[in-house]
Amino acid sequence: MAGSVTHEMIKAAMIKAIETGLVPRHPYLDAYISSWDSLALVIQAAIKAAPDN
């Protein structure tokens, strides 16, 4: 299942990360943008490591 990270994947991951407290709520957009970029890298790494089924 190799692929690339989509906007929808990052959005869903960001929402869940905030809900679970993994990413703290920020009053400033810059903090979310930094977290957004980091989540994209994490998701991409998970996709690369996923076995092909």
C-alpha positions as CSV (number, residue, x, y, z in Angstrom):
1,M,0.0,0.0,0.0
2,A,2.6,2.5,-1.0
3,G,1.2,6.0,-1.6
4,S,1.5,9.5,-0.6
5,V,0.0,11.5,2.2
6,T,-3.2,13.4,1.2
7,H,-4.6,16.5,2.7
8,E,-7.5,14.5,4.1
9,M,-5.2,12.1,5.8
10,I,-3.2,14.9,7.5
11,K,-6.5,16.7,8.5
12,A,-7.9,13.5,10.1
13,A,-4.6,12.8,11.9
14,M,-4.4,16.4,13.2
15,I,-7.9,16.4,14.5
16,K,-7.4,13.0,16.3
17,A,-4.0,14.2,17.6
18,I,-5.6,17.3,19.1
19,E,-8.5,15.3,20.5
20,T,-6.2,12.8,22.2
21,G,-3.8,15.5,23.5
22,L,-0.9,14.3,21.4
23,V,-0.8,17.8,19.8
24,P,-1.7,20.5,22.3
25,R,-4.3,23.1,21.3
26,H,-2.5,26.2,20.1
27,P,-3.9,29.8,20.0
28,Y,-1.7,30.5,17.0
29,L,-1.9,29.1,13.5
30,D,1.9,28.9,13.1
31,A,2.1,26.2,15.8
32,Y,-0.5,24.1,13.9
33,I,1.4,24.5,10.6
34,S,4.6,23.1,12.3
35,S,2.6,20.2,13.7
36,W,0.9,19.7,10.4
37,D,4.2,19.3,8.6
38,S,5.5,16.9,11.2
39,L,2.4,14.8,11.0
40,A,2.7,14.6,7.3
41,L,6.2,13.1,7.7
42,V,5.0,10.6,10.3
43,I,2.1,9.5,8.1
44,Q,4.4,9.1,5.1
45,A,6.8,7.0,7.2
46,A,4.0,4.7,8.3
47,I,2.8,4.3,4.7
48,K,6.3,3.4,3.5
49,A,6.7,0.9,6.3
50,A,3.3,-0.7,5.7
51,P,3.5,-4.2,4.1
52,D,2.2,-4.5,0.6
53,N,-1.0,-6.5,0.7
